[in-house]
Amino acid sequence: MNKPCNGRWDSKIQRSFSGMLMVAAITLSGCATTGVVEPQATVVEVDPYENFNRKMFGFNDKVDNYVAEPVSNAYKRITPEFMQTGVYNFFNNLKNINVVINDVLQAKFQQSAQDTGRLAINSTVGLAGLVDVAKHVGLEQNEEDFDQTLAVWGVPRGSYLVLPFLGPSTSRGIPGAVFDTAANPATYVGFLPVQALSAINSRANAEGALKFIDEAALDPYVFTREAFLQWRNNLATDGKAEASTDMDDFEAELDENVNAPAAKAPATKKEATNAADANNKADIKKTNHSSIAQSSDDTASKIAAPLKVNK
């Protein structure tokens, strides 16, 4: 059996034990800023504790190898798929309490009303959240947490951190996760059994996305870090940062095409044929590049999403 990726435990166990070690972790860093979009920074500024983080990454990997993976595999073998889906829906519904609170704190009042309706429908008609009824009436799941709220308030992200058992986080994400954990009812009702079940179910559901790292990532630590930070920034800006980058690229390409000198007309039929072949190859290459980039973004999103603490 292939050795699991170094980031597997990072992405799963952080969902389960979110309240246990965060209180003792590093406090919020930096002063308030005036914008939500995170400024660009060098790797040293983003990850100044890389040596420590890599050690924690390796430690978490060993825990995953010997504990998380065997338990989640056994869970998948003995638990019917419909029960796994029900467990996932149950914890996802509880998370909507945090979503509604942070909607209000971010002044997203219309979204708050929709998310409140989603919580109410699934908690009643959906049998305490075991069935995601709200999805079928057009109320999609939103992702809001206190880390995003702090970003909206202008608190800087701070340094990237890998915590033992908890996995990837940032200086801003730690107090945010503590707040969200305190707001989750599951924290106060049978904490260890409930959170353990959540962790096992999350670990089982993320197996497919994690295999991508085994096959494609030259450095799983760097891949996980970049995917996590990109995903968190995308959540904090409601996708505006990524959209802005795409628009900048589009405008740059448009300017290049407009300002390019007019192509010389082919003098002969042979030259015209060669030019057409060259254009076709260029179009194919461009299409393939776009497809690969889109696939990479989608995969990064799938891998990064489980890294969020199940608050």
C-alpha positions in Angstrom: 0.0 0.0 0.0 1.3 3.4 -0.9 2.3 5.7 2.0 -0.4 8.3 2.6 0.3 11.9 2.0 1.9 14.0 4.7 -1.1 16.2 4.8 -3.8 13.7 5.4 -3.9 14.0 9.1 -3.6 17.7 8.8 -6.8 17.9 6.8 -8.9 15.5 8.8 -8.0 15.5 12.5 -8.2 19.2 12.6 -11.9 18.8 12.0 -12.3 16.7 15.1 -10.2 18.1 18.0 -10.7 21.8 17.1 -11.1 23.0 20.6 -8.4 21.0 22.4 -5.1 22.6 21.5 -6.1 25.9 19.9 -6.5 27.7 23.2 -2.9 27.0 24.0 -1.6 28.0 20.5 -0.1 31.2 19.2 -2.2 34.4 19.7 -3.4 36.7 17.1 -0.6 38.7 15.4 -0.4 42.1 13.7 -2.5 45.3 13.7 -5.7 46.0 11.9 -5.7 46.9 8.2 -8.2 48.6 6.1 -8.9 46.0 3.5 -10.0 42.3 3.2 -7.8 41.2 0.3 -4.6 39.7 1.7 -1.4 41.5 0.5 1.1 39.5 -1.5 4.0 38.3 0.6 7.2 36.3 0.2 7.4 32.7 1.4 9.6 33.8 4.3 6.9 36.2 5.5 4.1 33.7 5.0 5.9 30.7 6.5 8.6 32.0 8.9 8.3 28.9 11.0 8.7 26.4 8.1 11.3 24.3 10.0 8.9 23.7 12.9 5.9 23.4 10.6 7.5 20.6 8.6 8.3 18.7 11.7 4.7 19.0 12.8 3.6 18.0 9.3 5.7 14.8 9.6 4.4 14.1 13.0 0.8 14.5 11.9 1.5 12.2 9.0 2.7 9.4 11.2 -0.5 9.8 13.4 -2.5 9.6 10.2 -0.6 6.4 9.0 -1.1 4.5 12.2 -4.4 5.8 13.5 -6.6 7.9 11.2 -6.3 5.9 8.0 -6.9 2.4 9.5 -9.9 3.7 11.6 -11.5 5.5 8.6 -11.0 2.5 6.3 -12.7 0.3 8.9 -15.5 2.9 9.2 -16.0 2.8 5.4 -16.2 -1.0 5.3 -18.7 -1.4 8.1 -20.9 1.7 7.6 -23.5 1.9 4.8 -23.1 4.8 2.5 -26.4 6.3 3.4 -25.4 6.4 7.1 -22.1 8.1 6.1 -24.0 10.7 4.2 -26.4 11.2 7.2 -23.5 11.7 9.6 -21.9 14.3 7.2 -25.2 16.1 6.8 -25.8 16.2 10.6 -22.4 17.9 11.4 -22.7 20.2 8.3 -26.1 21.3 9.6 -24.7 22.1 13.1 -22.0 24.2 11.4 -24.8 26.4 10.0 -25.2 27.9 13.5 -21.6 29.4 13.1 -22.5 30.4 9.5 -25.5 32.4 10.6 -23.6 34.1 13.5 -20.7 35.2 11.2 -23.2 36.3 8.5 -24.5 38.8 10.9 -21.0 39.8 12.1 -20.0 40.5 8.5 -23.3 42.4 7.8 -24.4 39.9 5.3 -28.0 40.1 6.4 -29.7 38.7 3.3 -27.4 35.7 3.3 -28.0 35.4 7.1 -31.8 35.1 6.4 -31.2 32.4 3.8 -28.8 30.4 6.0 -31.2 30.7 8.9 -33.9 29.2 6.7 -31.5 26.4 5.7 -30.8 25.6 9.3 -34.5 25.6 10.2 -35.6 23.4 7.3 -32.8 20.8 7.8 -33.3 20.7 11.5 -37.0 20.0 11.2 -38.0 18.5 7.9 -34.5 17.1 7.5 -34.7 15.1 10.7 -32.2 17.0 12.8 -30.0 17.6 9.7 -29.6 14.0 8.7 -31.2 14.8 5.3 -30.1 17.9 3.4 -33.6 19.0 2.4 -32.7 22.7 2.0 -30.4 21.9 -0.9 -33.3 20.6 -2.9 -35.3 23.9 -2.4 -32.4 26.0 -3.7 -30.7 26.9 -0.4 -27.0 26.1 -0.9 -24.5 25.7 1.8 -22.4 28.8 2.5 -19.0 28.9 4.2 -18.6 31.5 6.9 -16.5 31.4 10.0 -14.9 33.8 12.5 -11.6 33.7 10.7 -13.4 35.2 7.7 -15.1 37.7 10.0 -11.8 38.9 11.4 -10.5 39.3 7.8 -13.6 41.4 7.0 -12.8 43.5 10.1 -9.3 44.2 8.7 -7.3 41.8 10.9 -4.2 40.5 9.0 -3.8 36.8 8.3 -0.5 36.4 10.1 1.9 33.5 9.8 1.1 30.0 8.5 1.2 27.4 11.2 1.0 23.6 11.4 -0.3 22.5 14.8 0.1 19.0 16.3 -3.1 17.0 15.6 -4.9 20.1 14.3 -3.1 20.7 11.1 -2.8 23.9 9.0 -3.9 27.2 10.4 -2.7 30.8 10.6 -2.2 33.3 13.5 -5.6 34.8 12.7 -7.3 31.4 12.2 -6.5 30.2 15.8 -8.7 32.6 17.7 -11.2 32.3 15.0 -11.4 28.6 15.4 -11.7 28.9 19.2 -14.7 31.2 18.7 -16.4 28.9 16.2 -15.7 25.8 18.4 -17.4 27.6 21.4 -20.4 28.4 19.2 -20.9 24.8 18.1 -23.4 22.8 20.2 -21.5 19.6 19.5 -18.7 21.0 21.7 -20.8 20.6 24.8 -22.6 17.3 24.1 -20.4 14.2 24.4 -17.4 16.1 23.1 -15.0 13.3 22.5 -17.3 10.6 21.0 -19.1 13.2 18.8 -15.9 14.9 17.6 -14.3 11.5 17.0 -17.2 10.4 14.8 -17.0 13.7 12.9 -13.2 13.2 12.4 -13.6 9.7 11.2 -16.4 10.6 8.7 -14.4 13.5 7.4 -11.3 11.4 7.0 -13.3 8.8 5.0 -15.0 11.4 2.7 -11.7 13.1 1.8 -9.9 10.0 0.7 -10.4 10.6 -3.0 -9.0 14.2 -3.0 -6.0 13.2 -0.9 -4.9 10.6 -3.4 -4.1 13.4 -5.8 -1.3 14.7 -3.6 0.3 11.2 -3.6 0.3 11.2 -7.3 1.0 14.8 -8.3 2.7 16.8 -5.5 6.5 16.9 -5.6 6.5 18.5 -2.1 3.2 17.7 -0.2 4.0 20.2 2.5 4.3 23.1 0.0 1.3 21.9 -1.9 -0.9 21.7 1.2 0.3 25.1 2.4 -0.4 26.8 -0.8 -3.8 25.1 -1.3 -4.8 26.0 2.3 -3.8 29.7 2.0 -5.4 30.1 -1.4 -8.6 28.5 -0.1 -8.7 30.7 3.0 -8.0 33.8 1.0 -10.7 32.9 -1.5 -13.2 32.5 1.4 -12.1 35.7 3.1 -12.6 37.7 -0.1 -15.7 35.9 -1.3 -13.8 34.9 -4.4 -13.0 38.5 -5.3 -9.2 38.1 -5.2 -9.3 35.2 -7.6 -11.7 37.0 -9.9 -9.5 40.1 -9.9 -6.4 38.0 -10.8 -8.3 36.4 -13.7 -9.5 39.8 -15.0 -6.0 41.2 -14.8 -4.7 38.3 -16.9 -7.5 38.7 -19.4 -6.8 42.5 -19.7 -3.1 41.9 -20.2 -3.7 39.4 -22.9 -6.2 41.7 -24.6 -3.7 44.6 -24.5 -1.1 42.3 -26.0 -3.4 41.3 -28.8 -4.6 44.8 -29.6 -1.1 46.3 -29.6 0.5 43.5 -31.5 1.7 44.4 -35.1 -0.5 43.2 -37.9 0.6 39.8 -39.2 2.1 39.7 -42.7 -0.2 38.0 -45.2 1.2 34.7 -46.5 2.7 35.0 -49.9 2.1 31.5 -51.1 -0.4 28.7 -50.5 2.2 26.7 -48.7 3.0 29.5 -46.3 -0.8 29.9 -45.7 -1.1 26.2 -44.9 1.9 26.3 -42.5 0.5 29.4 -40.8 -2.9 27.7 -40.3 -1.2 24.6 -38.8 0.8 26.8 -36.5 -2.4 28.7 -35.3 -4.2 25.4 -34.8 -1.3 24.0 -32.6 -1.2 27.3 -30.7 -5.0 27.1 -30.0 -4.7 23.5 -28.9 -1.8 24.3 -26.6 -3.8 27.3 -25.1 -6.9 25.2 -24.6 -4.9 22.4 -22.9 -3.2 24.9 -20.7 -6.5 26.4 -19.6 -8.0 23.0 -19.0 -5.0 22.0 -16.8 -5.1 25.3 -14.9 -8.8 24.8 -14.3 -8.3 21.2 -13.2 -5.6 22.3 -10.8 -7.8 25.0 -9.3 -10.6 22.6 -8.8 -8.4 20.0 -7.2 -6.8 22.5 -4.9 -10.2 23.6 -3.8 -11.2 20.0 -3.1 -8.0 19.3 -1.1 -8.1 22.6 0.7 -11.7 22.5 1.7 -11.3 19.6 4.2 -8.5 21.5 5.9 -11.0 23.7 7.6 -11.8 23.0 11.2 -15.2 21.5 11.7 -16.4 24.2 14.0 
